[in-house]
Amino acid sequence: MVVNACTRVHMRWRRFKRKFSRHTAVVKRFSSLGRAFLGAPGQGRARWLLGVLLVLCLAVGGLQVLISYAARDFMTALVNRNAVAFYHNLWHILALLSWQYRSSYATATRGIGCRWHGDSG
């Protein structure tokens, strides 16, 4: 079989079409499950918990942004050999990381404790 430029383009297009159709199928399935879940009667608590989950995801993302800014300033102070800024930003990084560690530790131990004791909450 002779493979020319048109054949290559056609083969790439077919591969892209297959991938795209798989992705659209997944999106359609996910959206139908979401509509069924959120549209069912008596799902007030589920909607509320989904909202809380989304807010917590945004909070974690915001905390990661703060950590990246603090790390940037920390590295800049380190490169410039600025001791005052270095220690100032070191405390910022330590405070942010300890806050992140503390919140994830509390969440994990609470969840493990509930599973261990057989509680649902």
Buried (B, 14 or more C-beta within 10 A) or exposed (E): EEEEEEEEEEEEEEEEEEEEEEEEEEEEEEEEEEEEEEEEEEBEEEEEEBEEEEEEEEEEEEBEEBBEBBBEBBEEBBEEEEEEBBEEBBEBBEEBBEEBEEBEEEEEEEEEEEEEEEEEE
